[in-house]
């Protein structure tokens, strides 16, 4: 009898794992709203009674799937747990980030689902999965804080800088994950090296002088953070806003034409007058929002004579990082589409990838100009990718860690990281992940 009980328990655990794995896959394809118990039942090849035996409802299932994915990922890829104090800090940070980069190919589904939950925030999205991801994130932050506490030692008696560096590291790894999602074929080695040099420099910066982030200004007038809206009452503008709002609440699958038109207060015929289909509308919403956001940012102009490029960059990020609080539509909707893992990705995803490439090219050209002909080949591109990864990571940090998010502190640390990466001999290195 004992053997039968053991066998039944083993079979039950196997069924539970199969359900959780299927849930992670479906949630990565469809987001919260698009994930249903019926789809999970079909994907797991188990009867519905088995699914409901283990999980009472979708929220419980998604929350447990997050826990399952996180536990499995950290067991298979332990990171930020060991530290060799005899080695240079840079080498230890690089070792940890390299391990993270290699692990991205193993598809950390909990990470994808958690970031999607940061974007899907409407009333139709249950609180339990998001709360579970926040707990998972808190565990990761605690582990990172402990690592940095050991790394800084007596130089940080209050642990204040260790917590700041842990938050910055968590944002940096989110940015690394998103860079991998944007182009899985891109060699991320230069980005990993740039992040490592940047984080090591950020630690030195925090410990220097009085230990406070130093803020220098060029004296140039910084424009206010605002999104410029052209013709806010036009039918096209209303549809663009409604599409972004509905997709932000319910994800790509939940953003149906009927729901978008209801939100805009317009008939479906109005949508088809302006756009070919839903995908065309979402793509236009991304590009339109990006243009609105872009004109509200400082231009990527050559530095004023006599002004260090680092100070110009500080003024730029002082505006752009504060603008993340407005949750620009192109970032919300674009990242949502970027994270969905589908065999047939929506055309709007390609539009967002194009927007990212455009922004990266502008920044690459700016870095190439300020660094001059003496810069190593590939450095400008590595810095542009680093700037994008940090902005991506801090955007999600603002959604998830708002109570501890300080734009002024992170502005100074981002500039410190870019300055250190520019001086690093590894900034343009290449290799295999």
HELIX and SHEET records of a PDB file:
HELIX    1   1 UNK A    2  UNK A   34  1                                  33    
HELIX    2   2 UNK A   37  UNK A   44  1                                   8    
HELIX    3   3 UNK A   48  UNK A   54  1                                   7    
HELIX    4   4 UNK A   58  UNK A   76  1                                  19    
HELIX    5   5 UNK A   89  UNK A  103  1                                  15    
HELIX    6   6 UNK A  104  UNK A  106  5                                   3    
HELIX    7   7 UNK A  109  UNK A  119  1                                  11    
HELIX    8   8 UNK A  127  UNK A  152  1                                  26    
HELIX    9   9 UNK A  153  UNK A  156  5                                   4    
HELIX   10  10 UNK A  160  UNK A  182  1                                  23    
HELIX   11  11 UNK A  189  UNK A  207  1                                  19    
HELIX   12  12 UNK A  235  UNK A  254  1                                  20    
HELIX   13  13 UNK A  257  UNK A  264  1                                   8    
HELIX   14  14 UNK A  268  UNK A  274  1                                   7    
HELIX   15  15 UNK A  278  UNK A  295  1                                  18    
HELIX   16  16 UNK A  309  UNK A  322  1                                  14    
HELIX   17  17 UNK A  323  UNK A  326  5                                   4    
HELIX   18  18 UNK A  329  UNK A  339  1                                  11    
HELIX   19  19 UNK A  347  UNK A  371  1                                  25    
HELIX   20  20 UNK A  379  UNK A  400  1                                  22    
HELIX   21  21 UNK A  402  UNK A  404  5                                   3    
HELIX   22  22 UNK A  407  UNK A  423  1                                  17    
END                                                                             
